[in-house]
C-alpha cells in the first residue's frame, strides 16, 4: 500500500534522512525506531505529504502522495507532532464533525471511541480545558472515528497510562486485522514488539 524509495531530507547543512526505503503492506504495521533527532518525525511528515523530501519519492497505491489530493486525505489518518483541534467545539462535537466530514456519521462509533479512550467524562469540554493526556487521547480518537486505510502515528503512546497503552496495542492489532496499514514511530519497546511486523531503525 505504502512505498518509500530513496527518501532523503536536509535542513540546511544537516542531513536528517539519507536514502530511506520502506514498504508497508495492507494488514501490517511497520515501526520506526531510533533516538530523538534521528528523523522519525520528519519521515512521517514526508509520508503524510506535509514535508517535501529533497530526494526520493513516497507512493500510496502506486501513485505519488500529494497531501492536497482528496484520495490521500480520504485514505490517511494520522497523529503527528502538530495536532490542532477546533477550539470552539466540545470533544464530542469535534469527533462528530470529523466523522461526518469523512462520510462516517454513525454516532455509535463516536460514543464507542470516547468510551474506549476514557474520554466520555470529558465529552462536553473544550480542547483547551483538557489535560495533555486527554488531548493525546482526543488526537487518537480523531483517527478512529473516520474511514482510513493507512494510519500514521508519531509516538502514539505519549502521555498514555498503562491501560491506555494496552488499549492502543489492541486497537492497532485490530486495525491490521481489518486490512489497514500502520506506520508508527515509537520509543516504547513493548508496543513495538506487540504491534510491529517490521522495524526500521534510523
ABEGO torsion letter per residue (X at the ends): XBBBBGBBBBBEABBABBGBBBBBBBGBBBBBBEBBGAGAAAAAAAAAGABBBABEBBBBGGBBBBAABAAAAAABBBBBABBBBBAABBAAAAAAAAAAAAGBABAAAAAAAAAAAGAAAAAABBAAABBAAAAAAAAAAAAAABBBABBBBBGAABGBBAAAAAAAAAAAAAAAAAGBBBBBBBABAAAAAAABABBBBX
